[in-house]
């Protein structure tokens, strides 16, 4: 379960950090969200694909050991797919509106 939580949280952190960086560079909310998807979207998508490919073989193991570990890919694969879709669909629009730009200079 801890592994799945890490796999779900990591892409969200990557998206939000990139969004925050673009907001601090002066981009408006929508522009920052679009630039974030364009800059880190493929990297996050490919990391989700590699995680997916790592856990697929666990689902095809047969025998007694296969019966024990068959629940690992059943849990991890949907979580990996959700870890790519959830930040892009739900967090990006909301975070783009809520994140404020840092004011640099005198207070």
N, CA, C and O atoms as a GROMACS GRO file, in nm:
protein
  428
    1UNK      N    1   0.082  -0.119   0.000
    1UNK     CA    2   0.000   0.000   0.000
    1UNK      C    3   0.086   0.126   0.000
    1UNK      O    4   0.053   0.225  -0.065
    2UNK      N    5   0.196   0.121   0.072
    2UNK     CA    6   0.288   0.236   0.076
    2UNK      C    7   0.347   0.260  -0.062
    2UNK      O    8   0.363   0.376  -0.103
    3UNK      N    9   0.379   0.155  -0.134
    3UNK     CA   10   0.431   0.168  -0.270
    3UNK      C   11   0.330   0.236  -0.360
    3UNK      O   12   0.366   0.324  -0.438
    4UNK      N   13   0.204   0.197  -0.352
    4UNK     CA   14   0.100   0.254  -0.436
    4UNK      C   15   0.080   0.401  -0.402
    4UNK      O   16   0.062   0.483  -0.493
    5UNK      N   17   0.082   0.437  -0.276
    5UNK     CA   18   0.068   0.578  -0.237
    5UNK      C   19   0.182   0.660  -0.296
    5UNK      O   20   0.159   0.770  -0.345
    6UNK      N   21   0.303   0.608  -0.292
    6UNK     CA   22   0.417   0.678  -0.351
    6UNK      C   23   0.403   0.693  -0.501
    6UNK      O   24   0.436   0.798  -0.556
    7UNK      N   25   0.355   0.589  -0.568
    7UNK     CA   26   0.338   0.596  -0.714
    7UNK      C   27   0.229   0.695  -0.754
    7UNK      O   28   0.237   0.755  -0.861
    8UNK      N   29   0.128   0.712  -0.670
    8UNK     CA   30   0.020   0.805  -0.701
    8UNK      C   31   0.061   0.949  -0.670
    8UNK      O   32   0.025   1.040  -0.744
    9UNK      N   33   0.134   0.971  -0.564
    9UNK     CA   34   0.170   1.106  -0.520
    9UNK      C   35   0.281   1.167  -0.605
    9UNK      O   36   0.278   1.288  -0.629
   10UNK      N   37   0.376   1.090  -0.650
   10UNK     CA   38   0.492   1.144  -0.722
   10UNK      C   39   0.455   1.223  -0.848
   10UNK      O   40   0.504   1.335  -0.863
   11UNK      N   41   0.372   1.173  -0.938
   11UNK     CA   42   0.337   1.255  -1.055
   11UNK      C   43   0.265   1.385  -1.019
   11UNK      O   44   0.284   1.487  -1.086
   12UNK      N   45   0.184   1.381  -0.915
   12UNK     CA   46   0.115   1.502  -0.872
   12UNK      C   47   0.214   1.607  -0.826
   12UNK      O   48   0.198   1.725  -0.857
   13UNK      N   49   0.317   1.565  -0.754
   13UNK     CA   50   0.420   1.658  -0.709
   13UNK      C   51   0.495   1.717  -0.828
   13UNK      O   52   0.522   1.837  -0.830
   14UNK      N   53   0.526   1.636  -0.926
   14UNK     CA   54   0.596   1.684  -1.045
   14UNK      C   55   0.511   1.788  -1.118
   14UNK      O   56   0.562   1.894  -1.155
   15UNK      N   57   0.384   1.759  -1.138
   15UNK     CA   58   0.294   1.854  -1.204
   15UNK      C   59   0.284   1.985  -1.126
   15UNK      O   60   0.294   2.093  -1.185
   16UNK      N   61   0.264   1.976  -0.995
   16UNK     CA   62   0.244   2.097  -0.916
   16UNK      C   63   0.372   2.180  -0.906
   16UNK      O   64   0.365   2.303  -0.908
   17UNK      N   65   0.487   2.116  -0.896
   17UNK     CA   66   0.614   2.190  -0.893
   17UNK      C   67   0.637   2.265  -1.023
   17UNK      O   68   0.679   2.381  -1.023
   18UNK      N   69   0.609   2.200  -1.135
   18UNK     CA   70   0.626   2.266  -1.264
   18UNK      C   71   0.526   2.379  -1.280
   18UNK      O   72   0.561   2.486  -1.330
   19UNK      N   73   0.403   2.358  -1.239
   19UNK     CA   74   0.302   2.462  -1.246
   19UNK      C   75   0.342   2.582  -1.162
   19UNK      O   76   0.328   2.697  -1.205
   20UNK      N   77   0.390   2.557  -1.043
   20UNK     CA   78   0.434   2.664  -0.953
   20UNK      C   79   0.551   2.743  -1.015
   20UNK      O   80   0.556   2.865  -1.004
   21UNK      N   81   0.642   2.673  -1.079
   21UNK     CA   82   0.755   2.739  -1.144
   21UNK      C   83   0.708   2.833  -1.254
   21UNK      O   84   0.755   2.946  -1.263
   22UNK      N   85   0.615   2.787  -1.338
   22UNK     CA   86   0.565   2.872  -1.446
   22UNK      C   87   0.483   2.990  -1.392
   22UNK      O   88   0.488   3.099  -1.449
   23UNK      N   89   0.410   2.969  -1.284
   23UNK     CA   90   0.337   3.081  -1.224
   23UNK      C   91   0.434   3.186  -1.172
   23UNK      O   92   0.409   3.306  -1.185
   24UNK      N   93   0.545   3.141  -1.112
   24UNK     CA   94   0.644   3.236  -1.061
   24UNK      C   95   0.718   3.307  -1.174
   24UNK      O   96   0.772   3.416  -1.152
   25UNK      N   97   0.722   3.250  -1.291
   25UNK     CA   98   0.785   3.316  -1.405
   25UNK      C   99   0.693   3.420  -1.467
   25UNK      O  100   0.735   3.492  -1.558
   26UNK      N  101   0.570   3.430  -1.420
   26UNK     CA  102   0.480   3.534  -1.466
   26UNK      C  103   0.371   3.489  -1.561
   26UNK      O  104   0.295   3.572  -1.610
   27UNK      N  105   0.360   3.361  -1.587
   27UNK     CA  106   0.254   3.311  -1.675
   27UNK      C  107   0.121   3.315  -1.603
   27UNK      O  108   0.114   3.296  -1.481
   28UNK      N  109   0.015   3.341  -1.678
   28UNK     CA  110  -0.120   3.335  -1.623
   28UNK      C  111  -0.156   3.190  -1.595
   28UNK      O  112  -0.085   3.098  -1.638
   29UNK      N  113  -0.264   3.168  -1.523
   29UNK     CA  114  -0.302   3.033  -1.478
   29UNK      C  115  -0.314   2.934  -1.593
   29UNK      O  116  -0.254   2.827  -1.590
   30UNK      N  117  -0.390   2.970  -1.694
   30UNK     CA  118  -0.413   2.879  -1.806
   30UNK      C  119  -0.285   2.853  -1.884
   30UNK      O  120  -0.257   2.740  -1.922
   31UNK      N  121  -0.207   2.957  -1.907
   31UNK     CA  122  -0.080   2.941  -1.980
   31UNK      C  123   0.016   2.852  -1.903
   31UNK      O  124   0.085   2.768  -1.961
   32UNK      N  125   0.021   2.871  -1.771
   32UNK     CA  126   0.110   2.790  -1.687
   32UNK      C  127   0.068   2.643  -1.690
   32UNK      O  128   0.154   2.554  -1.695
   33UNK      N  129  -0.062   2.617  -1.687
   33UNK     CA  130  -0.109   2.478  -1.692
   33UNK      C  131  -0.076   2.413  -1.826
   33UNK      O  132  -0.034   2.297  -1.830
   34UNK      N  133  -0.093   2.487  -1.935
   34UNK     CA  134  -0.061   2.433  -2.067
   34UNK      C  135   0.088   2.408  -2.082
   34UNK      O  136   0.128   2.304  -2.134
   35UNK      N  137   0.170   2.502  -2.035
   35UNK     CA  138   0.315   2.483  -2.043
   35UNK      C  139   0.360   2.365  -1.956
   35UNK      O  140   0.452   2.292  -1.992
   36UNK      N  141   0.295   2.347  -1.842
   36UNK     CA  142   0.329   2.235  -1.754
   36UNK      C  143   0.299   2.102  -1.823
   36UNK      O  144   0.382   2.011  -1.821
   37UNK      N  145   0.182   2.090  -1.882
   37UNK     CA  146   0.147   1.966  -1.952
   37UNK      C  147   0.244   1.941  -2.067
   37UNK      O  148   0.287   1.828  -2.088
   38UNK      N  149   0.279   2.046  -2.140
   38UNK     CA  150   0.371   2.031  -2.253
   38UNK      C  151   0.512   1.995  -2.209
   38UNK      O  152   0.581   1.920  -2.278
   39UNK      N  153   0.556   2.048  -2.095
   39UNK     CA  154   0.695   2.024  -2.054
   39UNK      C  155   0.716   1.894  -1.978
   39UNK      O  156   0.814   1.824  -2.002
   40UNK      N  157   0.626   1.859  -1.887
   40UNK     CA  158   0.647   1.738  -1.806
   40UNK      C  159   0.548   1.627  -1.836
   40UNK      O  160   0.559   1.518  -1.780
   41UNK      N  161   0.451   1.651  -1.924
   41UNK     CA  162   0.349   1.551  -1.952
   41UNK      C  163   0.404   1.421  -2.006
   41UNK      O  164   0.366   1.314  -1.960
   42UNK      N  165   0.494   1.431  -2.105
   42UNK     CA  166   0.551   1.308  -2.163
   42UNK      C  167   0.637   1.232  -2.062
   42UNK      O  168   0.635   1.110  -2.059
   43UNK      N  169   0.710   1.304  -1.980
   43UNK     CA  170   0.793   1.237  -1.879
   43UNK      C  171   0.710   1.161  -1.778
   43UNK      O  172   0.742   1.048  -1.742
   44UNK      N  173   0.603   1.223  -1.732
   44UNK     CA  174   0.514   1.157  -1.636
   44UNK      C  175   0.441   1.041  -1.703
   44UNK      O  176   0.422   0.936  -1.641
   45UNK      N  177   0.401   1.059  -1.828
   45UNK     CA  178   0.333   0.950  -1.900
   45UNK      C  179   0.427   0.831  -1.919
   45UNK      O  180   0.386   0.716  -1.899
   46UNK      N  181   0.551   0.857  -1.955
   46UNK     CA  182   0.646   0.747  -1.974
   46UNK      C  183   0.682   0.679  -1.843
   46UNK      O  184   0.705   0.558  -1.840
   47UNK      N  185   0.686   0.755  -1.734
   47UNK     CA  186   0.711   0.691  -1.605
   47UNK      C  187   0.593   0.602  -1.566
   47UNK      O  188   0.613   0.496  -1.507
   48UNK      N  189   0.471   0.644  -1.597
   48UNK     CA  190   0.354   0.560  -1.571
   48UNK      C  191   0.359   0.433  -1.655
   48UNK      O  192   0.324   0.325  -1.607
   49UNK      N  193   0.402   0.445  -1.780
   49UNK     CA  194   0.412   0.327  -1.868
   49UNK      C  195   0.519   0.232  -1.816
   49UNK      O  196   0.497   0.110  -1.816
   50UNK      N  197   0.633   0.284  -1.773
   50UNK     CA  198   0.738   0.195  -1.722
   50UNK      C  199   0.694   0.126  -1.593
   50UNK      O  200   0.722   0.008  -1.573
   51UNK      N  201   0.624   0.198  -1.506
   51UNK     CA  202   0.571   0.134  -1.384
   51UNK      C  203   0.469   0.026  -1.420
   51UNK      O  204   0.467  -0.081  -1.359
   52UNK      N  205   0.386   0.055  -1.517
   52UNK     CA  206   0.288  -0.043  -1.566
   52UNK      C  207   0.360  -0.168  -1.617
   52UNK      O  208   0.321  -0.280  -1.583
   53UNK      N  209   0.463  -0.150  -1.698
   53UNK     CA  210   0.536  -0.263  -1.755
   53UNK      C  211   0.612  -0.344  -1.651
   53UNK      O  212   0.632  -0.464  -1.668
   54UNK      N  213   0.653  -0.280  -1.544
   54UNK     CA  214   0.723  -0.352  -1.437
   54UNK      C  215   0.629  -0.449  -1.365
   54UNK      O  216   0.670  -0.559  -1.328
   55UNK      N  217   0.505  -0.408  -1.344
   55UNK     CA  218   0.413  -0.488  -1.264
   55UNK      C  219   0.329  -0.586  -1.344
   55UNK      O  220   0.267  -0.674  -1.284
   56UNK      N  221   0.322  -0.574  -1.474
   56UNK     CA  222   0.244  -0.668  -1.556
   56UNK      C  223   0.294  -0.813  -1.540
   56UNK      O  224   0.212  -0.903  -1.527
   57UNK      N  225   0.426  -0.838  -1.541
   57UNK     CA  226   0.471  -0.978  -1.528
   57UNK      C  227   0.427  -1.045  -1.397
   57UNK      O  228   0.415  -1.168  -1.393
   58UNK      N  229   0.404  -0.968  -1.292
   58UNK     CA  230   0.356  -1.028  -1.167
   58UNK      C  231   0.219  -1.092  -1.185
   58UNK      O  232   0.185  -1.186  -1.113
   59UNK      N  233   0.141  -1.045  -1.278
   59UNK     CA  234   0.008  -1.097  -1.300
   59UNK      C  235   0.003  -1.225  -1.380
   59UNK      O  236  -0.100  -1.292  -1.383
   60UNK      N  237   0.113  -1.261  -1.445
   60UNK     CA  238   0.113  -1.381  -1.529
   60UNK      C  239   0.191  -1.497  -1.466
   60UNK      O  240   0.207  -1.602  -1.528
   61UNK      N  241   0.237  -1.480  -1.344
   61UNK     CA  242   0.308  -1.587  -1.275
   61UNK      C  243   0.206  -1.693  -1.234
   61UNK      O  244   0.100  -1.659  -1.180
   62UNK      N  245   0.237  -1.818  -1.258
   62UNK     CA  246   0.143  -1.926  -1.226
   62UNK      C  247   0.188  -2.001  -1.100
   62UNK      O  248   0.295  -1.976  -1.046
   63UNK      N  249   0.105  -2.090  -1.058
   63UNK     CA  250   0.138  -2.174  -0.943
   63UNK      C  251   0.101  -2.108  -0.812
   63UNK      O  252   0.028  -2.009  -0.806
   64UNK      N  253   0.156  -2.166  -0.705
   64UNK     CA  254   0.127  -2.118  -0.570
   64UNK      C  255   0.177  -1.975  -0.552
   64UNK      O  256   0.107  -1.891  -0.496
   65UNK      N  257   0.299  -1.949  -0.599
   65UNK     CA  258   0.355  -1.815  -0.586
   65UNK      C  259   0.272  -1.713  -0.664
   65UNK      O  260   0.255  -1.600  -0.620
   66UNK      N  261   0.221  -1.752  -0.779
   66UNK     CA  262   0.136  -1.666  -0.859
   66UNK      C  263   0.007  -1.630  -0.788
   66UNK      O  264  -0.042  -1.518  -0.799
   67UNK      N  265  -0.048  -1.726  -0.713
   67UNK     CA  266  -0.169  -1.698  -0.636
   67UNK      C  267  -0.141  -1.598  -0.524
   67UNK      O  268  -0.229  -1.519  -0.487
   68UNK      N  269  -0.022  -1.601  -0.471
   68UNK     CA  270   0.012  -1.509  -0.362
   68UNK      C  271   0.031  -1.366  -0.415
   68UNK      O  272  -0.019  -1.271  -0.355
   69UNK      N  273   0.103  -1.352  -0.526
   69UNK     CA  274   0.137  -1.217  -0.573
   69UNK      C  275   0.043  -1.160  -0.679
   69UNK      O  276   0.069  -1.051  -0.730
   70UNK      N  277  -0.063  -1.230  -0.713
   70UNK     CA  278  -0.152  -1.181  -0.819
   70UNK      C  279  -0.223  -1.052  -0.778
   70UNK      O  280  -0.268  -0.978  -0.865
   71UNK      N  281  -0.234  -1.025  -0.649
   71UNK     CA  282  -0.303  -0.904  -0.604
   71UNK      C  283  -0.216  -0.779  -0.616
   71UNK      O  284  -0.268  -0.667  -0.611
   72UNK      N  285  -0.087  -0.797  -0.631
   72UNK     CA  286   0.001  -0.681  -0.646
   72UNK      C  287  -0.030  -0.606  -0.776
   72UNK      O  288  -0.056  -0.486  -0.769
   73UNK      N  289  -0.029  -0.670  -0.892
   73UNK     CA  290  -0.062  -0.593  -1.013
   73UNK      C  291  -0.209  -0.549  -1.019
   73UNK      O  292  -0.240  -0.447  -1.081
   74UNK      N  293  -0.298  -0.624  -0.955
   74UNK     CA  294  -0.438  -0.584  -0.953
   74UNK      C  295  -0.454  -0.452  -0.876
   74UNK      O  296  -0.545  -0.374  -0.906
   75UNK      N  297  -0.368  -0.428  -0.780
   75UNK     CA  298  -0.373  -0.305  -0.702
   75UNK      C  299  -0.290  -0.194  -0.766
   75UNK      O  300  -0.335  -0.080  -0.775
   76UNK      N  301  -0.171  -0.228  -0.812
   76UNK     CA  302  -0.076  -0.126  -0.856
   76UNK      C  303  -0.111  -0.071  -0.994
   76UNK      O  304  -0.100   0.050  -1.014
   77UNK      N  305  -0.152  -0.153  -1.088
   77UNK     CA  306  -0.176  -0.106  -1.226
   77UNK      C  307  -0.287  -0.001  -1.234
   77UNK      O  308  -0.266   0.101  -1.298
   78UNK      N  309  -0.403  -0.021  -1.172
   78UNK     CA  310  -0.502   0.089  -1.175
   78UNK      C  311  -0.452   0.215  -1.103
   78UNK      O  312  -0.486   0.327  -1.144
   79UNK      N  313  -0.374   0.198  -0.998
   79UNK     CA  314  -0.320   0.315  -0.927
   79UNK      C  315  -0.222   0.392  -1.015
   79UNK      O  316  -0.219   0.515  -1.012
   80UNK      N  317  -0.141   0.321  -1.093
   80UNK     CA  318  -0.045   0.387  -1.182
   80UNK      C  319  -0.119   0.463  -1.293
   80UNK      O  320  -0.081   0.574  -1.328
   81UNK      N  321  -0.224   0.403  -1.346
   81UNK     CA  322  -0.303   0.472  -1.449
   81UNK      C  323  -0.370   0.596  -1.389
   81UNK      O  324  -0.371   0.702  -1.451
   82UNK      N  325  -0.424   0.582  -1.270
   82UNK     CA  326  -0.487   0.696  -1.204
   82UNK      C  327  -0.386   0.804  -1.168
   82UNK      O  328  -0.419   0.922  -1.167
   83UNK      N  329  -0.263   0.763  -1.138
   83UNK     CA  330  -0.161   0.862  -1.100
   83UNK      C  331  -0.125   0.954  -1.214
   83UNK      O  332  -0.077   1.065  -1.192
   84UNK      N  333  -0.148   0.910  -1.337
   84UNK     CA  334  -0.124   0.997  -1.451
   84UNK      C  335  -0.247   1.082  -1.483
   84UNK      O  336  -0.234   1.199  -1.517
   85UNK      N  337  -0.364   1.024  -1.472
   85UNK     CA  338  -0.486   1.094  -1.512
   85UNK      C  339  -0.536   1.194  -1.407
   85UNK      O  340  -0.580   1.303  -1.443
   86UNK      N  341  -0.529   1.158  -1.281
   86UNK     CA  342  -0.587   1.242  -1.176
   86UNK      C  343  -0.520   1.379  -1.166
   86UNK      O  344  -0.591   1.479  -1.162
   87UNK      N  345  -0.386   1.389  -1.162
   87UNK     CA  346  -0.327   1.523  -1.154
   87UNK      C  347  -0.360   1.609  -1.275
   87UNK      O  348  -0.390   1.728  -1.260
   88UNK      N  349  -0.355   1.552  -1.392
   88UNK     CA  350  -0.379   1.630  -1.513
   88UNK      C  351  -0.524   1.677  -1.523
   88UNK      O  352  -0.551   1.787  -1.571
   89UNK      N  353  -0.618   1.595  -1.480
   89UNK     CA  354  -0.759   1.628  -1.496
   89UNK      C  355  -0.813   1.709  -1.378
   89UNK      O  356  -0.887   1.806  -1.399
   90UNK      N  357  -0.777   1.671  -1.256
   90UNK     CA  358  -0.838   1.734  -1.140
   90UNK      C  359  -0.753   1.840  -1.072
   90UNK      O  360  -0.804   1.947  -1.038
   91UNK      N  361  -0.624   1.814  -1.053
   91UNK     CA  362  -0.541   1.907  -0.978
   91UNK      C  363  -0.492   2.026  -1.059
   91UNK      O  364  -0.480   2.136  -1.005
   92UNK      N  365  -0.464   2.006  -1.186
   92UNK     CA  366  -0.406   2.115  -1.266
   92UNK      C  367  -0.499   2.236  -1.276
   92UNK      O  368  -0.454   2.347  -1.248
   93UNK      N  369  -0.626   2.220  -1.312
   93UNK     CA  370  -0.711   2.339  -1.322
   93UNK      C  371  -0.730   2.411  -1.188
   93UNK      O  372  -0.730   2.534  -1.183
   94UNK      N  373  -0.746   2.334  -1.082
   94UNK     CA  374  -0.768   2.394  -0.950
   94UNK      C  375  -0.640   2.462  -0.901
   94UNK      O  376  -0.644   2.575  -0.853
   95UNK      N  377  -0.528   2.392  -0.912
   95UNK     CA  378  -0.402   2.448  -0.864
   95UNK      C  379  -0.360   2.569  -0.945
   95UNK      O  380  -0.302   2.662  -0.890
   96UNK      N  381  -0.389   2.570  -1.073
   96UNK     CA  382  -0.352   2.684  -1.156
   96UNK      C  383  -0.423   2.811  -1.109
   96UNK      O  384  -0.366   2.920  -1.117
   97UNK      N  385  -0.544   2.798  -1.060
   97UNK     CA  386  -0.618   2.914  -1.010
   97UNK      C  387  -0.572   2.955  -0.870
   97UNK      O  388  -0.568   3.074  -0.839
   98UNK      N  389  -0.539   2.857  -0.787
   98UNK     CA  390  -0.507   2.888  -0.648
   98UNK      C  391  -0.364   2.933  -0.626
   98UNK      O  392  -0.338   3.012  -0.535
   99UNK      N  393  -0.270   2.884  -0.706
   99UNK     CA  394  -0.131   2.922  -0.686
   99UNK      C  395  -0.111   3.069  -0.720
   99UNK      O  396  -0.155   3.117  -0.824
  100UNK      N  397  -0.046   3.139  -0.631
  100UNK     CA  398  -0.019   3.281  -0.652
  100UNK      C  399   0.127   3.299  -0.688
  100UNK      O  400   0.212   3.218  -0.651
  101UNK      N  401   0.154   3.406  -0.761
  101UNK     CA  402   0.293   3.436  -0.796
  101UNK      C  403   0.365   3.494  -0.676
  101UNK      O  404   0.306   3.566  -0.595
  102UNK      N  405   0.493   3.463  -0.665
  102UNK     CA  406   0.576   3.524  -0.562
  102UNK      C  407   0.611   3.665  -0.605
  102UNK      O  408   0.641   3.690  -0.721
  103UNK      N  409   0.608   3.753  -0.511
  103UNK     CA  410   0.652   3.889  -0.539
  103UNK      C  411   0.799   3.898  -0.502
  103UNK      O  412   0.838   3.873  -0.388
  104UNK      N  413   0.879   3.933  -0.600
  104UNK     CA  414   1.022   3.942  -0.578
  104UNK      C  415   1.058   4.089  -0.561
  104UNK      O  416   1.015   4.174  -0.639
  105UNK      N  417   1.136   4.118  -0.460
  105UNK     CA  418   1.178   4.256  -0.438
  105UNK      C  419   1.139   4.301  -0.299
  105UNK      O  420   1.136   4.221  -0.205
  106UNK      N  421   1.110   4.429  -0.286
  106UNK     CA  422   1.077   4.488  -0.154
  106UNK      C  423   0.941   4.440  -0.109
  106UNK      O  424   0.853   4.410  -0.190
  107UNK      N  425   0.925   4.432   0.022
  107UNK     CA  426   0.799   4.387   0.079
  107UNK      C  427   0.712   4.503   0.110
  107UNK      O  428   0.600   4.485   0.158
   0.00000   0.00000   0.00000
